[in-house]
């Protein structure tokens, strides 16, 4: 059986003693009850360890406490506030003794890392009110410099007593000598005083002090495995000091690695062979060192448990350790919350990297979804060891991200830090941790860091290991690139790294890192800023005038071969000259690589290529013709390229032929509705409201997914994120049938059996799925979206019921945003230049026309719902913070201002939009035109400056109201880091929209028909202050880094 986690003292002599209230009481209690038991082992020199008993630890620290009591004035009573004394020294036995000594005197100990900047030292000292610091001589120059540079003249420095001053026989201690110094202090008050201040790593700025009370610390230390241990962690980190005090608490000995020795495999192996531990505590770097040798692996295998913490362990390393019989356990906790979870598990369970939520912790845990399957851990108020809060409800958001186990309840895999997330220029969020872990496992790599925030694609700087010395760069790439290929298979397409985006630096290159060996990401980016900029500059330079001057036929071959080399199609003939790249699997990384290849190889007539050129010319014909004309614009006799309007007309005509409905006799009771887009916000609300309707018997959700299970998981997750799932009854949930689908296929990718079932059952289709990609050309919407709509309409017409199923297309007001005039009627616009000039809007208008023709030609109900700006729901205010308007509002935090605009928004909350769509969907065909078009917009407008901005201020946002051009100027001057300031990534978008003196054109969308048929839209009010407050509250709690 696996060993049990002990949550109390299990030593017979210890269990009878009252629970200690302070750190000093814990130490004295152990000295009294198990005085002769060795608790700490530390080398006198090298690897020659010396044992120290509980009694020695107490007496030694008391001797040092007596020394400090003569130098630093103590408090007179517990009513006085704590006094903070800092420690800056190597993590050795002297360090531990001085720490306990200061605690005996009632001081709060500020642990300072030995590897932070002078500014960080000064900040922590000032913020905590520290006036005394204990140091080793090697840090005298550092503190002198900090005092002089930051005007800390009141900071008094004391040298740390060395072992010779306190380590002498106990027999020489005077009989009257007491190890207690707290007679003037009330332990019942002291237990809630701050014992330690441990600081964050400072990886995203200056480190922050985190305070821990005696009570919280002792609760934390009482959770232990009651095993003899070995630790490589520094004592000024939470995991390090906690591991040592867990040993003291349980009465089990711990060997502390010699702080004077470098952390190397030979030293580790010899230490563990001389003193075999039951439990090993270390960071993943120490595990990597040990795993590199057979002896190191054997030393780990002999341990009953191997626990790591401080940073995540690469899957490749952990899997190798577990395969070799190492009992690997992940430990997770934070300084602010204490120990929370471990991956401790029964024999035969190999999920070493999935942490378990215990029954005790579960009531105090909340998982906030960040993106897809990624959740942030939030610890709720009431958890006994929580010593900090950063949310209005008293909870603590850890900024640590986790993945849910696919089958096991309450098991979570650490994914990375919220701070690590790289937001690309298109808004996609990439977490670099998996890629970095995978590449670091390569024996030729010492460190790998991924970059690319605010850019179109990611890259990586690789610091090579000593194994690469003497190799040419081509040879290094040959050895390292397979690791990137492995990482790319595990990453979403937008987070993959191209070979030309990798830069190697020589072995031994210094870089910013924490004491745990973890890269300080922000500092790393700053240190290697010029290298990163050079990589992107190389991409942009290209050939321009110096590249190949090819005829159009050769350019076509170049484009075709480049695309084929990236797509790796099973049959190259799939790529015809007019095939849309995106219909056969092209992604945004491939777009960037094609553009890069063109720039490097072809003469572009002195012109640079737009970032979206492949989106705009997404076929061999279109792209090659465009590239040829860049260089030879005056060439005559070249076939004229099809205009956008001609393309739109062609697509309308192509998909406007429909089969006639043959009446059937299927009379299955109730409504059976097919829904697309259930994984989106509006689609989720539509599904939730549909299944709550008694008349609806089943809802078929067509989802782009690999399997029915995956389709179900994605749909349920979407409903849960919008908080519309848990309040549904079991009977209502049973109505949902989730099907993996491909709308581009004739049978929707369902297979004949399921397709025939839908033909017999379906009464209505609500088509909400659409790619919200404003970069793609209209032709790239053809396969999945325009053709997909045509296939859905054909399903309606193949219904085996007496009349066709009703079709409902959820369009967008952007389809007519370029309408001439001031009003937009409730009718399909056949003038195709009325669409907003982007592929997304044009594809919507094309599809509106196809729906209109379906109603006229096939005599079926084919309705279009033109939806305006959808905002957060009325219950929770959940509104995607990465959309343009929420980002603009978030800009108030970084710019201190919001623009005064003359806009009059027609916003509707998402749950209201869903309700209106359903009301209009179920209007009987006899009561509305077959080709009815509805404007699902709020007929009651608000004024941006007069109504919305005051509501935002009432919601608690503080900002100046400035002109729109002034606001753009402020945004340009704000922090360019898109993680800290997400609004900045849309600076060009906002500049194009607001950095001008144009008066915005306001269109009035008529709603007479929609209001006549939808009671909800008829009675809707304006977006008021109460709802705006819900938006802001949701963003503050779940999205904004405040």
Residue pairs with C-beta under 8 A, 6 or more apart in sequence:
1 346
1 347
2 327
2 344
2 345
2 346
2 347
3 225
3 227
3 304
3 305
4 225
5 223
5 224
5 225
5 342
5 344
6 223
6 224
6 225
6 226
6 250
7 222
7 223
8 15
8 222
9 15
9 17
9 222
9 249
9 250
9 251
10 226
10 250
11 33
11 34
11 226
11 250
11 251
13 33
13 34
13 251
14 29
14 30
14 33
14 34
14 251
16 33
17 29
17 32
17 33
19 218
20 26
20 29
20 218
21 187
21 188
21 190
21 191
21 214
21 215
21 218
22 103
22 182
22 187
22 190
22 191
22 195
22 214
22 218
23 100
23 103
23 195
23 214
23 217
23 218
23 245
24 100
24 103
24 104
24 180
24 181
24 182
25 187
26 218
26 221
26 245
26 248
26 249
27 54
27 57
27 58
27 61
27 100
27 104
27 248
28 58
28 179
28 180
30 37
30 39
30 54
30 57
30 58
30 248
30 251
31 54
31 55
31 57
31 58
31 59
31 179
33 54
34 54
34 251
35 53
35 54
35 55
36 53
36 54
36 55
37 53
37 54
37 251
37 253
38 51
38 52
38 53
38 253
39 52
39 53
39 54
39 57
39 247
39 248
39 251
39 252
39 253
39 254
40 51
40 52
40 57
40 93
40 96
40 244
40 247
40 248
40 253
40 254
40 256
41 49
41 50
41 51
41 52
41 253
41 254
41 255
41 256
41 275
42 49
42 50
42 52
42 92
42 93
42 96
42 255
42 256
42 258
43 49
43 50
43 258
44 50
46 258
46 261
47 258
47 261
47 267
47 270
47 271
47 274
49 255
49 271
49 274
49 275
51 253
52 60
52 93
54 248
54 251
55 170
56 170
57 96
57 97
57 100
57 248
58 100
58 179
59 170
59 173
59 177
59 179
60 97
60 166
60 167
61 97
61 98
61 100
61 101
61 104
61 166
61 179
62 101
62 104
62 177
62 178
62 179
62 181
63 101
63 165
63 166
63 173
64 97
64 98
64 101
64 161
64 165
64 166
65 100
65 101
65 102
65 104
65 105
65 181
66 181
67 101
67 161
67 165
68 98
68 101
68 102
68 105
68 134
68 158
69 105
69 181
71 132
71 158
72 83
72 85
72 105
72 107
72 132
72 156
72 158
73 83
74 83
74 105
74 106
74 107
74 181
75 82
75 83
75 106
75 184
75 185
76 184
77 184
77 185
77 186
78 185
78 186
78 189
78 190
78 193
79 189
82 106
82 107
82 108
82 193
82 194
83 106
83 107
83 108
83 131
83 132
84 107
84 108
84 109
84 110
84 128
84 129
84 130
84 131
84 132
84 197
85 102
85 107
85 108
85 109
85 110
85 130
85 132
85 133
85 134
86 109
86 110
86 111
86 112
86 124
86 125
86 128
86 130
86 132
86 133
86 134
87 95
87 98
87 99
87 102
87 109
87 110
87 111
87 112
87 133
87 134
87 135
87 160
87 236
88 112
88 114
88 121
88 133
88 134
88 135
88 136
88 139
88 142
88 143
89 95
89 98
89 114
89 134
89 135
89 136
89 139
89 160
90 114
90 136
90 138
90 259
90 260
91 114
91 234
91 235
91 236
91 240
91 256
91 259
92 256
92 258
92 259
92 260
93 163
93 256
94 136
94 160
94 161
94 162
94 163
95 160
95 235
95 236
95 259
96 235
96 244
96 256
97 161
97 166
98 134
98 160
98 161
99 109
99 111
99 235
99 241
102 109
102 134
103 109
103 195
104 179
104 180
104 181
104 182
105 181
106 181
106 182
106 185
106 190
106 193
108 193
108 194
108 195
108 196
108 197
108 211
109 195
109 196
109 197
110 124
110 125
110 128
110 130
110 196
110 197
110 199
110 209
111 196
111 197
111 198
111 199
111 235
111 236
111 237
111 241
112 121
112 124
112 133
112 199
112 236
113 199
113 201
113 207
113 234
113 236
113 237
113 514
113 515
114 139
114 234
114 236
114 515
115 513
115 514
115 515
116 199
116 202
116 207
117 202
118 142
118 145
118 146
118 149
118 150
119 150
119 206
120 202
120 206
120 207
121 142
121 143
121 146
122 146
122 149
122 150
122 152
123 206
123 207
124 130
124 199
124 207
124 209
125 133
125 146
125 152
125 155
126 150
126 152
127 209
128 197
128 209
130 155
131 154
131 155
131 156
132 155
132 156
132 157
132 158
133 143
133 155
133 156
133 157
133 158
134 158
134 159
134 160
135 143
135 157
135 158
135 159
135 160
136 159
136 160
137 159
140 157
143 155
143 157
146 152
147 153
147 155
182 190
190 214
191 213
191 214
191 215
191 218
192 213
192 214
192 215
193 213
193 214
194 211
194 212
194 213
195 212
195 213
195 214
195 217
196 211
196 212
196 217
196 241
197 209
197 210
197 211
197 212
198 209
198 210
198 212
198 236
198 237
198 238
198 241
198 335
199 207
199 208
199 209
199 210
200 207
200 208
200 210
200 335
201 207
201 514
201 516
201 518
201 520
202 208
202 514
202 520
203 419
203 514
203 518
203 519
203 520
203 521
203 522
203 523
204 419
204 521
204 522
204 980
205 522
210 238
210 335
210 336
210 387
210 388
211 387
211 388
212 335
212 387
213 387
215 384
216 338
216 384
216 385
216 386
216 387
217 242
217 245
217 338
218 249
219 338
219 384
219 385
220 242
220 333
220 338
220 339
220 385
221 242
221 245
221 246
221 248
221 249
222 249
223 246
223 339
224 246
224 247
224 249
224 250
224 252
225 250
225 279
225 305
226 250
226 251
226 252
227 250
227 252
227 277
227 278
227 279
227 304
227 305
228 247
228 252
228 253
228 254
228 277
228 278
228 279
229 243
229 247
229 252
229 253
229 254
229 255
229 277
229 278
229 279
229 280
229 281
230 254
230 255
230 257
230 271
230 272
230 275
230 277
230 279
230 280
230 281
231 240
231 243
231 244
231 254
231 255
231 256
231 257
231 281
231 282
232 257
232 263
232 268
232 281
232 282
232 283
232 286
233 239
233 240
233 243
233 281
233 282
233 283
233 309
233 310
233 516
234 240
234 259
234 515
235 241
235 244
235 256
236 515
237 310
237 515
237 516
238 333
238 334
238 335
239 281
239 309
239 310
239 331
239 333
240 281
242 333
242 339
243 254
243 281
244 254
244 256
247 253
247 254
255 271
255 275
255 277
257 263
257 267
257 268
257 271
258 267
258 271
261 267
263 285
263 286
263 289
264 289
265 289
265 290
265 292
265 293
265 296
268 286
268 289
268 290
268 296
268 299
269 290
269 293
269 295
269 296
269 299
272 280
272 299
272 302
273 295
273 299
276 299
276 302
276 303
277 303
278 303
278 304
278 305
279 303
279 304
279 305
279 306
279 307
280 300
280 303
280 305
280 306
280 307
281 307
281 308
281 309
282 306
282 307
282 308
283 308
283 309
283 310
283 311
283 516
283 517
284 308
284 310
284 311
284 312
284 313
284 314
284 317
285 516
285 517
286 308
287 300
287 306
287 308
287 313
287 317
287 321
287 328
288 317
289 296
290 296
290 297
290 299
290 300
291 297
291 300
291 317
291 320
291 321
297 321
297 324
297 326
300 306
300 321
300 326
301 324
301 325
301 326
303 326
303 327
304 327
305 327
305 329
305 344
306 321
306 326
306 327
306 328
306 329
307 329
307 330
307 331
307 342
308 328
308 329
308 330
308 331
309 330
309 331
309 332
309 333
310 516
310 518
311 516
311 517
311 518
312 414
312 416
312 433
312 437
313 328
313 330
313 353
314 437
314 438
314 440
314 441
315 353
315 434
315 437
315 438
316 437
316 438
316 441
317 437
317 441
318 328
318 352
318 353
321 328
321 352
322 328
322 350
322 352
328 343
328 352
329 342
329 343
329 344
329 345
329 352
330 342
330 343
330 352
330 353
330 355
330 414
331 339
331 342
332 339
332 340
332 341
332 342
332 355
332 400
332 414
333 339
333 340
333 341
334 340
334 396
334 398
334 400
335 387
336 379
336 386
336 387
336 388
336 396
336 398
337 379
337 383
337 385
337 386
337 387
337 388
337 396
337 398
338 385
338 386
338 387
339 385
340 355
340 361
340 377
340 379
341 355
341 356
341 357
341 358
341 361
341 412
342 355
342 356
343 351
343 352
343 353
343 354
343 355
343 356
344 356
345 351
345 352
345 356
351 405
351 408
351 411
353 413
353 414
354 405
354 408
354 411
354 412
354 413
355 402
355 411
355 412
355 413
355 414
356 410
356 411
357 365
357 410
357 411
357 412
361 383
362 410
363 380
363 382
364 379
364 380
364 381
364 382
364 383
364 386
365 377
365 378
365 379
365 380
366 378
366 379
366 380
366 395
367 375
367 376
367 377
367 378
367 402
367 404
367 412
368 375
368 376
368 378
368 397
368 1038
369 375
369 376
369 717
369 720
369 721
370 376
370 401
370 418
370 429
371 429
373 403
373 404
373 717
374 401
374 402
374 403
374 415
374 431
375 401
375 402
375 403
375 404
375 412
376 397
376 398
376 399
376 400
376 401
376 402
376 418
377 397
377 398
377 400
377 401
377 402
377 412
378 391
378 395
378 396
378 397
378 398
379 386
379 395
379 396
379 398
380 393
380 394
380 395
381 389
381 393
381 394
381 395
386 396
388 396
389 395
389 396
390 396
390 397
391 397
391 1037
392 1033
392 1036
392 1037
393 1037
399 417
399 418
399 419
400 414
400 416
400 417
400 418
401 414
401 415
401 416
401 417
401 418
401 421
401 431
402 412
402 413
402 414
402 415
403 412
403 413
403 415
404 411
404 412
404 413
405 411
405 412
405 413
415 431
415 433
416 431
416 432
416 433
416 434
417 433
418 1041
419 521
419 979
420 431
420 432
420 433
420 521
421 429
421 430
421 431
421 979
422 429
422 430
422 431
422 432
422 450
422 451
422 452
422 453
422 458
422 979
423 429
423 430
423 453
423 454
423 978
423 979
423 982
423 985
424 430
424 452
424 453
424 454
424 455
424 456
424 457
424 458
424 494
425 454
425 455
425 456
425 611
425 985
426 456
426 494
426 588
426 775
427 882
427 985
428 492
428 494
428 495
428 588
430 450
430 452
430 458
430 491
430 492
430 494
430 495
431 495
432 449
432 450
432 458
432 495
434 487
434 490
434 491
435 448
435 450
435 460
435 484
435 487
435 488
435 490
435 491
435 495
435 497
436 448
436 449
436 450
436 460
438 483
438 484
438 486
438 487
438 490
439 445
439 448
439 460
439 462
439 480
439 483
439 484
439 487
440 446
440 447
440 448
441 483
442 479
442 480
442 482
442 483
443 465
443 467
444 464
444 465
444 467
444 468
444 471
444 476
444 479
444 480
445 462
445 463
445 464
445 465
445 480
445 483
446 463
446 464
446 465
446 466
446 507
447 462
447 463
447 511
447 519
448 460
448 461
448 462
448 463
449 460
449 461
449 511
449 519
449 521
449 524
450 458
450 459
450 460
450 497
451 458
451 459
451 460
451 461
451 525
451 532
452 458
452 459
453 977
453 978
453 979
454 976
454 977
454 978
454 984
454 985
455 536
456 588
456 592
456 611
457 497
457 498
457 501
457 588
457 589
457 592
457 593
458 495
458 496
458 497
458 501
459 497
459 498
459 501
459 502
459 503
459 532
459 535
459 536
460 484
460 497
460 501
460 502
460 503
461 503
461 505
461 524
461 528
461 531
461 532
462 480
462 502
462 503
462 504
462 505
463 505
463 506
463 507
463 509
463 511
464 476
464 504
464 505
464 506
464 507
465 507
466 507
466 508
468 476
468 479
468 507
469 507
471 479
473 504
476 504
477 499
477 502
477 504
480 502
480 504
481 499
481 502
484 497
484 499
484 502
487 496
487 497
488 496
488 497
493 587
493 588
493 589
493 590
494 587
494 588
494 589
496 589
498 589
498 592
498 593
498 596
500 538
500 539
500 593
500 596
501 535
501 539
503 531
503 534
503 535
505 528
505 531
511 519
511 524
511 527
511 528
512 519
512 520
512 523
512 524
512 527
513 519
513 520
514 520
522 977
525 532
539 592
539 596
539 599
540 599
540 608
541 599
542 596
542 598
542 599
542 600
542 604
542 608
542 609
543 599
543 600
543 601
543 602
543 603
543 604
544 599
544 603
544 604
544 606
544 607
544 608
545 603
545 605
545 606
546 603
547 600
547 601
547 602
547 603
547 604
548 558
548 601
548 602
548 603
549 603
549 631
550 558
550 602
551 628
552 624
552 625
552 628
552 638
555 602
555 624
555 627
555 628
556 577
556 620
556 621
556 624
558 601
558 602
558 624
559 594
559 598
559 620
559 623
559 624
559 627
560 575
560 577
560 620
562 594
562 597
562 598
563 575
563 581
563 586
563 590
563 594
563 620
564 572
564 575
566 586
566 590
566 593
566 594
567 575
567 584
567 585
567 586
567 590
569 575
569 584
569 585
574 584
575 584
575 620
576 620
577 619
577 620
577 621
578 619
578 620
578 621
579 619
579 620
580 618
580 619
580 779
580 780
580 782
580 783
581 590
581 614
581 618
581 619
581 780
582 618
582 776
582 780
582 783
583 744
583 780
583 782
583 783
583 784
586 614
586 618
591 612
591 614
591 615
594 614
595 609
595 611
595 613
595 614
598 604
598 609
598 613
598 627
599 608
599 609
602 627
603 631
604 627
604 630
604 631
605 630
605 631
605 632
605 633
607 630
610 616
612 775
613 623
613 626
614 623
615 773
615 775
615 776
615 777
615 780
615 839
616 777
617 623
617 625
617 626
617 777
618 776
618 777
618 779
618 780
619 779
622 641
622 779
625 638
625 639
625 641
626 641
628 635
628 638
629 635
629 638
642 650
644 778
644 842
645 832
645 833
647 778
647 779
648 778
648 832
648 835
648 842
648 845
648 846
649 832
651 778
651 779
651 782
651 786
651 846
652 832
652 846
652 849
652 850
652 853
655 786
655 787
655 789
655 790
655 850
656 849
656 850
656 853
656 854
656 857
658 793
658 794
658 797
658 853
658 854
658 857
658 858
659 794
659 797
659 798
659 858
660 797
660 858
661 797
661 798
661 799
661 803
661 804
661 858
661 859
661 860
663 801
663 802
663 803
664 760
664 799
664 800
664 801
664 802
665 800
665 802
666 760
666 761
666 799
666 800
666 801
667 801
668 697
668 760
668 761
669 697
670 695
670 696
670 697
670 698
671 693
671 695
671 696
671 697
671 763
671 764
671 922
672 696
672 697
672 698
672 699
672 700
672 761
672 762
672 763
673 690
673 696
673 698
673 699
673 700
673 762
673 763
673 764
673 765
673 766
674 699
674 700
674 702
674 758
674 762
674 764
674 765
674 766
674 792
674 795
674 805
675 683
675 686
675 687
675 690
675 699
675 700
675 701
675 702
675 765
675 766
675 768
676 683
676 701
676 702
676 741
676 743
676 765
676 766
676 767
676 768
676 769
676 792
677 683
677 686
677 767
677 768
677 769
677 770
677 810
678 684
678 686
678 687
678 701
678 703
678 715
678 718
678 719
678 738
678 768
679 703
679 714
679 715
679 717
679 718
680 718
680 768
680 769
681 718
681 722
681 870
681 878
681 880
681 910
682 768
682 810
682 867
682 870
682 910
682 913
682 914
682 917
683 718
683 768
683 769
684 715
684 718
684 719
684 721
684 722
684 724
685 722
685 724
685 873
685 910
685 911
685 913
685 914
686 766
686 768
686 914
686 917
686 918
687 699
687 701
687 715
687 719
687 736
688 719
688 722
688 724
688 725
688 728
688 914
689 911
689 914
689 915
689 918
690 696
690 699
690 735
690 918
691 699
691 728
691 732
691 733
691 735
691 736
692 728
692 732
693 918
696 735
697 735
698 735
698 736
698 737
698 761
699 735
699 736
699 737
700 737
700 739
700 758
700 762
701 711
701 715
701 736
701 737
701 738
701 739
702 739
702 741
702 743
702 748
702 750
702 769
703 710
703 711
703 714
703 715
703 738
703 739
703 740
703 741
704 740
704 741
704 742
704 769
705 711
705 714
705 738
705 740
705 741
706 740
707 740
708 738
708 739
708 740
710 740
711 738
711 739
711 740
711 741
712 736
712 738
714 738
715 736
715 738
716 725
719 725
720 726
721 878
722 873
722 878
722 910
723 875
723 876
723 878
724 911
725 733
739 750
739 754
740 749
741 748
741 749
741 750
742 748
742 749
742 784
743 749
743 769
743 784
743 785
743 787
743 788
743 789
743 791
743 792
744 783
744 784
744 787
744 788
744 791
745 791
746 791
746 794
747 755
748 755
748 788
748 791
748 792
748 795
750 758
755 795
758 795
759 795
759 798
759 799
759 800
760 800
762 795
762 796
762 799
762 805
763 801
763 805
763 806
764 805
764 806
764 807
764 808
764 921
764 922
765 792
765 795
765 796
765 805
765 806
765 807
765 808
766 808
766 810
766 917
766 921
767 789
767 792
767 807
767 808
767 809
767 810
768 810
769 785
769 788
770 785
770 810
770 840
770 843
770 844
771 781
771 784
771 785
771 840
772 840
773 839
773 840
774 838
774 839
774 840
775 839
776 839
776 840
777 839
778 839
778 842
778 843
778 846
779 839
780 839
781 839
781 840
781 842
781 843
781 846
782 843
785 843
785 847
786 843
786 846
786 847
786 850
789 809
789 847
789 850
789 851
790 850
792 807
793 807
793 850
793 851
793 854
793 858
793 860
793 862
795 805
796 804
796 805
796 806
796 807
796 860
796 862
797 804
797 858
797 860
799 805
803 860
803 925
804 858
804 860
804 861
806 860
806 861
806 862
806 863
806 921
806 925
807 851
807 854
807 860
807 861
807 862
807 863
808 863
808 864
808 865
808 917
808 920
808 921
809 847
809 848
809 851
809 862
809 863
809 864
809 865
810 865
810 867
810 917
811 844
811 845
811 847
811 848
811 864
811 865
811 866
811 867
812 840
812 841
812 844
812 866
812 867
813 824
813 866
813 867
813 868
813 935
813 937
813 1003
813 1005
814 835
814 836
814 838
814 840
814 841
814 844
815 829
815 834
815 835
815 836
815 841
815 842
815 844
815 845
815 848
815 866
816 824
816 829
816 834
816 835
816 845
816 866
816 1003
817 834
817 835
817 836
817 841
817 1003
818 833
818 834
818 835
818 836
818 837
819 829
819 834
819 1003
820 834
822 1002
822 1003
822 1004
823 1003
823 1004
823 1005
823 1006
824 935
824 1003
824 1004
824 1005
824 1006
825 1006
826 932
826 933
826 934
826 935
826 1006
826 1007
826 1008
826 1009
826 1010
827 933
828 848
828 849
828 851
828 852
828 864
828 931
828 933
829 845
829 848
830 849
832 842
832 845
832 846
832 849
834 845
835 841
835 842
835 844
835 845
836 842
848 864
848 866
848 933
851 862
851 863
851 864
851 931
852 862
852 864
852 931
852 933
854 860
854 862
855 861
855 862
855 929
855 930
855 931
856 930
856 931
859 930
860 930
861 925
861 928
861 930
861 932
862 930
862 931
863 920
863 921
863 928
863 931
863 932
863 933
863 934
864 931
864 932
864 933
864 934
865 917
865 920
865 934
865 936
866 933
866 934
866 935
866 936
866 937
866 1005
867 913
867 917
867 936
867 937
868 906
868 907
868 908
868 935
868 936
868 937
868 938
868 1005
869 885
869 905
869 906
869 907
869 908
869 937
870 907
870 908
870 909
870 910
870 913
871 879
871 885
871 907
871 908
871 909
871 910
871 1023
871 1027
871 1031
872 878
872 879
872 909
872 910
872 1027
872 1030
872 1031
872 1034
873 909
873 910
873 911
874 909
874 911
874 912
874 1027
874 1030
875 911
876 1030
876 1034
877 1027
877 1029
877 1030
877 1031
877 1032
877 1033
877 1034
878 910
878 1034
879 886
879 910
879 1031
879 1034
879 1035
880 886
881 887
881 890
881 982
881 1035
881 1038
881 1039
881 1040
882 982
884 986
884 989
886 1031
886 1035
886 1039
887 982
887 983
887 985
887 986
888 898
888 899
888 983
888 986
888 990
889 898
889 952
889 957
889 1031
889 1032
889 1035
890 982
890 983
890 1035
890 1040
891 897
891 898
891 967
891 971
891 974
891 983
892 898
892 952
892 957
892 958
892 959
893 957
893 981
893 1040
893 1042
894 971
894 974
894 975
894 980
894 981
894 983
894 984
895 959
895 967
895 970
895 971
895 974
895 983
896 958
896 959
896 960
896 970
897 959
897 960
897 961
897 962
897 966
897 967
897 970
898 949
898 952
898 959
898 960
898 961
898 962
898 967
899 961
899 962
899 963
899 964
899 966
899 967
899 968
899 994
900 944
900 945
900 949
900 961
900 962
900 963
900 964
901 944
901 945
901 964
901 994
901 1000
902 943
902 944
902 945
902 999
902 1000
902 1002
903 943
903 944
903 1000
903 1002
904 941
904 942
904 943
904 944
904 1002
905 938
905 941
905 942
905 944
905 948
905 1023
906 937
906 938
906 939
906 941
906 1005
907 938
907 942
907 1023
908 916
908 936
908 937
908 938
908 1020
909 1023
909 1027
912 1016
912 1020
913 936
915 1016
916 936
916 1010
916 1014
916 1016
916 1017
917 936
919 1013
919 1014
919 1015
919 1016
919 1017
920 928
920 932
920 934
920 936
920 1010
920 1013
920 1014
923 932
923 1013
927 1013
928 1009
928 1013
932 1009
933 1009
934 1007
934 1009
934 1010
934 1013
934 1014
935 1005
935 1006
935 1007
935 1010
936 1010
936 1017
937 1005
937 1007
938 1020
938 1022
938 1023
939 1007
939 1011
939 1017
939 1020
940 1020
940 1021
940 1022
941 1022
942 948
942 1022
942 1023
945 961
947 1022
948 1023
948 1028
949 961
950 1025
951 1024
951 1025
951 1028
951 1029
952 959
952 1028
952 1032
953 959
954 1025
954 1028
954 1029
955 1025
955 1028
955 1029
955 1031
955 1032
955 1033
956 1029
956 1032
956 1036
957 1032
962 970
964 994
964 995
965 994
965 995
965 996
965 997
967 994
968 987
968 990
968 991
968 994
968 995
971 983
971 984
971 987
971 990
972 987
972 991
974 981
974 983
974 984
975 981
975 984
976 984
977 984
978 984
978 985
979 1041
980 1041
983 990
1007 1017
1010 1017
1011 1017
1011 1018
1012 1018
1036 1042
